Amino acid sequence: MISLRKAATELERLEELKQTLAKCYGLAIKSSAEYAVELDPHSTEYFRQRLQLLDSQCGQASAPEHYSAVQASLRGELRNYRDQAREQMSRMRKDLQNAAAAMRVFAETVSSSGENCELQLRQEIDQLEALASSDDIEQIRCGIESATGAILHSYGQLRRNHQLVVTQLQDEIRTLHQAMDNERSRMERDHASGAWNRQKLNERIEHLLQHNDPFCVLLVSARNLRRLERQYSPGVITEALRGLVQQFDGVLGGEAMIGRWSEDIFSAILEMDPSDAMALSTEINRKLSMSYPVWTSGVAQMLTIETSTGIVDRRRDSDAPKFYRKLEQMAAAMAGPENKPAA
């Protein structure tokens, strides 16, 4: 009896230790999300969403291999976020260096040209002051002509130099604006798949609603995405999703806005007749539900993404809130039990 009691006590202690370790590991994941350095609000928010999923997965773990899978995924998410932060810091540093170099060239050119002109003008003024005390009319006339020509030449050179500097500065400003536009576009895209994010999709839908334009939203559900995420690393999943989005865009001929509606649902905004969109939906489901090659260390892995599609149309003069309700209901219905987050 004593041995049985000791064994039961030991089992209880081990179970309590296991629960404590699981709780501490979950808190560590939450702390990683809470204290993430916020260089880019969109990438940070996506990072936190991914860690929330890992926290849920950790809470459901019941075997050593489950915790090993969580650890591998956590390591992958941290590595991806670190790489994104390094890339963004590198871009910011490069943009700052380019802007500083442009301003330095601008300042040096203006200063140099200004000093040269000032020196030449002082020389001409000194010559005119010397001529003022002369009684030789011919010498005065020649001196004035020479000074006038030199001043005009100096003015022309200064003007050309300034025009060149202004042109260079305008080029640098255009380059910086382009870099800002690229950064803004990058922030408006889903980091994993490269599709537009949900906010950008909502902005486009709102624009079409305000103009009372008819359109359709085609939803594509990656029904087995959660299962793939448990089997493959985040980098492999990212490459497969990018392949899915590229295939999606290719089927639509690059003429539709494609975005990530939710974790496992992608969408395309189609400005076409609903009957045409319904026929297109079947074709898209057939062409997207396929195996996508992902290359890792020179070896191709084939990831099969199973998809399903749905269409929500908005006709002219129809009720906007009703359209939004239909869209949300369709998205909720297409997220199968496997893809719905655990309660």
C-alpha positions as CSV (number, residue, x, y, z in Angstrom):
1,M,0.0,0.0,0.0
2,I,2.8,2.4,0.9
3,S,4.5,1.7,-2.5
4,L,1.3,2.3,-4.3
5,R,0.7,5.5,-2.4
6,K,4.2,6.7,-3.2
7,A,3.8,5.8,-6.9
8,A,0.5,7.7,-7.0
9,T,2.1,10.7,-5.3
10,E,5.0,10.6,-7.7
11,L,2.6,10.5,-10.7
12,E,0.6,13.4,-9.3
13,R,3.9,15.4,-8.9
14,L,5.0,14.6,-12.5
15,E,1.6,15.6,-13.8
16,E,1.7,18.8,-11.9
17,L,5.2,19.4,-13.2
18,K,4.1,18.7,-16.8
19,Q,1.2,21.2,-16.4
20,T,3.5,23.8,-15.0
21,L,6.1,23.4,-17.8
22,A,3.3,23.6,-20.4
23,K,1.9,26.7,-18.8
24,C,5.4,28.3,-18.6
25,Y,6.1,27.4,-22.3
26,G,2.7,29.0,-23.3
27,L,3.6,32.1,-21.3
28,A,7.0,32.3,-23.1
29,I,5.2,32.2,-26.5
30,K,2.8,35.0,-25.3
31,S,5.8,37.1,-24.0
32,S,7.6,36.7,-27.4
33,A,4.5,38.2,-29.0
34,E,4.0,40.9,-26.4
35,Y,7.5,42.2,-26.4
36,A,8.2,42.0,-30.2
37,V,10.0,45.1,-31.5
38,E,7.5,47.0,-33.6
39,L,9.4,48.1,-36.7
40,D,6.5,47.5,-39.0
41,P,2.9,47.4,-37.5
42,H,1.6,45.0,-40.2
43,S,4.4,42.5,-39.9
44,T,4.3,42.7,-36.1
45,E,0.6,42.1,-36.1
46,Y,1.0,39.1,-38.4
47,F,3.8,37.7,-36.2
48,R,1.6,38.0,-33.1
49,Q,-1.3,36.2,-34.9
50,R,1.1,33.4,-35.8
51,L,2.2,33.1,-32.2
52,Q,-1.4,33.0,-31.0
53,L,-1.9,30.0,-33.1
54,L,1.2,28.4,-31.7
55,D,-0.1,29.2,-28.2
56,S,-3.4,27.4,-29.0
57,Q,-1.4,24.5,-30.5
58,C,0.7,24.3,-27.4
59,G,-2.3,24.2,-25.1
60,Q,-3.7,21.2,-27.0
61,A,-0.3,19.3,-27.0
62,S,-0.4,16.0,-25.2
63,A,2.6,14.1,-26.5
64,P,6.4,14.9,-26.8
65,E,6.1,15.1,-30.6
66,H,3.4,17.8,-30.3
67,Y,5.7,19.9,-28.2
68,S,8.6,19.3,-30.7
69,A,6.3,20.5,-33.5
70,V,5.5,23.6,-31.6
71,Q,9.1,24.3,-30.8
72,A,10.1,23.9,-34.5
73,S,7.3,26.2,-35.6
74,L,8.2,28.8,-32.9
75,R,11.9,28.7,-34.0
76,G,10.8,29.2,-37.6
77,E,8.5,32.2,-36.8
78,L,11.2,33.9,-34.7
79,R,13.7,33.4,-37.6
80,N,11.3,34.8,-40.2
81,Y,10.5,37.8,-38.0
82,R,14.2,38.4,-37.4
83,D,15.0,38.2,-41.1
84,Q,12.1,40.6,-41.9
85,A,13.4,43.1,-39.3
86,R,16.9,42.9,-40.7
87,E,15.6,43.5,-44.2
88,Q,13.6,46.5,-43.1
89,M,16.5,47.9,-41.1
90,S,18.8,47.5,-44.1
91,R,16.3,49.3,-46.4
92,M,15.9,52.1,-43.9
93,R,19.7,52.4,-43.5
94,K,20.2,52.4,-47.2
95,D,17.5,55.1,-47.8
96,L,19.0,57.3,-45.1
97,Q,22.5,56.9,-46.6
98,N,21.3,57.8,-50.1
99,A,19.4,60.8,-48.8
100,A,22.5,62.0,-46.7
101,A,24.8,61.5,-49.7
102,A,22.4,63.5,-52.0
103,M,22.2,66.4,-49.4
104,R,26.0,66.4,-49.0
105,V,26.5,66.6,-52.8
106,F,23.9,69.4,-52.9
107,A,25.6,71.4,-50.1
108,E,29.1,70.9,-51.4
109,T,28.1,71.9,-55.0
110,V,26.3,75.0,-53.8
111,S,29.1,76.0,-51.5
112,S,31.8,75.4,-54.1
113,S,30.0,77.2,-56.9
114,G,29.1,80.0,-54.5
115,E,32.6,80.5,-53.3
116,N,34.1,80.5,-56.8
117,C,31.5,83.1,-58.0
118,E,32.2,85.2,-54.9
119,L,35.9,85.2,-55.5
120,Q,35.5,86.1,-59.1
121,L,33.1,88.9,-58.3
122,R,35.4,90.4,-55.7
123,Q,38.3,90.3,-58.2
124,E,36.1,92.2,-60.8
125,I,35.0,94.7,-58.1
126,D,38.6,95.4,-57.1
127,Q,39.4,95.9,-60.8
128,L,36.5,98.4,-61.2
129,E,37.6,100.3,-58.0
130,A,41.1,100.5,-59.4
131,L,39.7,101.9,-62.7
132,A,37.7,104.5,-60.8
133,S,40.9,106.4,-60.0
134,S,42.2,106.2,-63.6
135,D,42.0,109.1,-66.1
136,D,42.5,106.8,-69.1
137,I,39.0,106.7,-70.8
138,E,40.0,103.8,-73.1
139,Q,41.4,101.8,-70.1
140,I,38.1,102.4,-68.2
141,R,36.0,101.4,-71.2
142,C,38.0,98.2,-71.7
143,G,37.9,97.4,-68.0
144,I,34.2,97.9,-67.7
145,E,33.6,95.6,-70.7
146,S,35.9,93.0,-69.3
147,A,34.2,93.1,-65.8
148,T,30.8,93.0,-67.4
149,G,31.7,89.9,-69.4
150,A,33.2,88.2,-66.4
151,I,30.2,88.9,-64.2
152,L,27.8,87.6,-66.8
153,H,29.9,84.5,-67.3
154,S,30.0,84.0,-63.5
155,Y,26.3,84.4,-63.3
156,G,25.6,81.9,-66.1
157,Q,28.0,79.4,-64.5
158,L,26.3,79.8,-61.1
159,R,22.9,79.4,-62.7
160,R,23.9,76.2,-64.6
161,N,25.4,74.7,-61.5
162,H,22.3,75.4,-59.5
163,Q,20.1,73.9,-62.2
164,L,22.3,70.8,-62.2
165,V,22.1,70.5,-58.4
166,V,18.3,71.0,-58.4
167,T,18.0,68.3,-61.1
168,Q,20.1,65.9,-59.0
169,L,18.0,66.8,-55.9
170,Q,14.8,66.2,-57.8
171,D,16.1,62.8,-58.9
172,E,16.9,61.9,-55.3
173,I,13.5,63.0,-54.2
174,R,11.8,60.9,-56.9
175,T,14.0,57.9,-55.7
176,L,13.0,58.4,-52.1
177,H,9.3,58.7,-53.1
178,Q,9.6,55.5,-55.1
179,A,11.2,53.8,-52.1
180,M,8.4,55.1,-49.9
181,D,5.7,53.8,-52.3
182,N,7.4,50.4,-52.5
183,E,7.5,50.3,-48.7
184,R,3.9,51.3,-48.5
185,S,3.0,48.6,-51.0
186,R,5.0,46.0,-49.1
187,M,3.2,47.0,-45.8
188,E,-0.2,46.6,-47.6
189,R,0.6,43.0,-48.6
190,D,0.4,39.7,-46.7
191,H,4.0,38.8,-45.8
192,A,3.6,35.1,-46.3
193,S,1.7,34.9,-49.6
194,G,2.5,38.2,-51.2
195,A,-1.3,38.9,-51.7
196,W,-2.9,42.1,-50.6
197,N,-3.9,42.2,-46.9
198,R,-7.5,42.3,-45.6
199,Q,-7.4,46.1,-45.0
200,K,-6.5,46.7,-48.7
201,L,-9.4,44.5,-49.8
202,N,-11.8,46.3,-47.6
203,E,-10.7,49.6,-49.0
204,R,-11.3,48.4,-52.6
205,I,-14.8,47.0,-51.7
206,E,-15.7,50.2,-49.9
207,H,-14.7,52.2,-53.0
208,L,-16.8,50.0,-55.3
209,L,-19.8,50.3,-52.9
210,Q,-19.5,54.1,-52.8
211,H,-19.6,54.3,-56.6
212,N,-22.5,51.8,-56.7
213,D,-20.6,49.5,-59.0
214,P,-21.6,45.8,-59.5
215,F,-18.9,43.3,-58.6
216,C,-18.2,39.9,-57.2
217,V,-15.9,38.6,-54.5
218,L,-14.5,35.1,-55.2
219,L,-13.4,33.3,-52.1
220,V,-10.8,30.4,-52.2
221,S,-10.4,28.3,-49.1
222,A,-7.2,26.3,-48.6
223,R,-9.0,23.6,-46.7
224,N,-6.0,21.6,-45.5
225,L,-3.7,24.5,-44.7
226,R,-3.7,23.9,-40.9
227,R,-2.7,20.2,-41.5
228,L,0.1,21.3,-43.8
229,E,1.3,23.8,-41.2
230,R,1.7,20.9,-38.7
231,Q,3.7,18.9,-41.2
232,Y,6.0,21.5,-42.8
233,S,8.1,24.4,-41.7
234,P,6.9,28.0,-42.1
235,G,9.3,28.6,-44.9
236,V,7.9,25.7,-47.0
237,I,4.3,26.9,-46.3
238,T,5.2,30.4,-47.4
239,E,6.6,29.2,-50.7
240,A,3.6,27.1,-51.4
241,L,1.2,29.9,-50.6
242,R,3.1,32.2,-52.9
243,G,2.8,29.6,-55.6
244,L,-1.0,29.5,-55.0
245,V,-1.3,33.3,-55.3
246,Q,0.8,33.3,-58.5
247,Q,-1.4,30.6,-60.0
248,F,-4.5,32.4,-58.9
249,D,-3.3,35.6,-60.5
250,G,-2.3,33.8,-63.7
251,V,-5.8,32.2,-64.0
252,L,-7.4,35.7,-63.7
253,G,-5.0,37.2,-66.2
254,G,-3.5,39.6,-63.7
255,E,-6.7,41.8,-63.9
256,A,-8.2,41.3,-60.4
257,M,-7.1,42.3,-56.9
258,I,-6.2,39.2,-55.0
259,G,-5.8,39.3,-51.2
260,R,-5.7,37.1,-48.1
261,W,-9.1,37.4,-46.5
262,S,-8.2,35.3,-43.4
263,E,-5.6,32.7,-42.4
264,D,-6.9,30.1,-44.8
265,I,-9.1,32.0,-47.2
266,F,-7.9,34.1,-50.2
267,S,-10.2,36.3,-52.3
268,A,-10.3,38.1,-55.6
269,I,-12.5,41.1,-56.4
270,L,-14.0,40.6,-59.8
271,E,-15.7,43.5,-61.7
272,M,-17.7,41.3,-63.9
273,D,-21.2,39.8,-64.4
274,P,-22.1,37.3,-61.7
275,S,-23.0,34.6,-64.2
276,D,-19.5,34.8,-65.7
277,A,-18.0,34.7,-62.3
278,M,-19.8,31.5,-61.4
279,A,-18.3,29.7,-64.4
280,L,-14.9,31.1,-63.5
281,S,-15.2,29.9,-59.9
282,T,-15.3,26.2,-61.1
283,E,-12.3,26.7,-63.3
284,I,-10.3,28.4,-60.6
285,N,-11.0,25.6,-58.1
286,R,-9.9,23.0,-60.6
287,K,-6.6,24.9,-61.4
288,L,-5.7,25.8,-57.8
289,S,-6.4,22.5,-56.1
290,M,-3.0,21.0,-57.1
291,S,0.5,20.2,-55.9
292,Y,3.0,23.1,-55.6
293,P,6.7,22.5,-55.8
294,V,8.8,24.0,-53.0
295,W,12.6,23.9,-53.3
296,T,14.6,23.4,-50.2
297,S,18.4,22.7,-50.3
298,G,18.1,21.8,-54.0
299,V,15.3,19.3,-53.4
300,A,11.7,19.8,-54.5
301,Q,8.9,19.0,-52.1
302,M,5.4,18.8,-53.5
303,L,2.7,20.3,-51.3
304,T,-0.9,19.5,-52.3
305,I,-3.3,22.3,-51.4
306,E,-6.9,21.3,-51.4
307,T,-9.2,24.3,-52.3
308,S,-12.9,25.1,-52.4
309,T,-14.4,28.2,-53.9
310,G,-17.5,30.4,-53.4
311,I,-18.9,33.6,-55.0
312,V,-20.7,36.5,-53.4
313,D,-22.0,39.0,-55.8
314,R,-23.1,42.6,-55.3
315,R,-25.5,44.1,-57.8
316,R,-26.1,47.7,-58.5
317,D,-28.3,49.5,-55.9
318,S,-28.3,46.5,-53.6
319,D,-28.0,46.9,-49.8
320,A,-24.3,47.2,-48.7
321,P,-24.8,45.8,-45.1
322,K,-26.6,42.8,-46.6
323,F,-23.7,42.2,-49.0
324,Y,-21.2,42.3,-46.1
325,R,-23.3,39.8,-44.1
326,K,-23.4,37.4,-47.1
327,L,-19.7,37.8,-47.5
328,E,-18.9,37.0,-43.8
329,Q,-21.3,34.1,-43.8
330,M,-19.8,32.6,-46.9
331,A,-16.3,33.0,-45.5
332,A,-17.3,31.4,-42.2
333,A,-19.0,28.5,-44.0
334,M,-15.9,27.8,-46.2
335,A,-13.6,27.6,-43.2
336,G,-14.0,23.9,-42.5
337,P,-13.7,22.3,-39.0
338,E,-10.0,21.7,-39.5
339,N,-9.3,25.4,-40.3
340,K,-11.4,26.9,-37.6
341,P,-9.4,28.0,-34.5
342,A,-10.0,26.0,-31.4
343,A,-12.3,27.5,-28.9
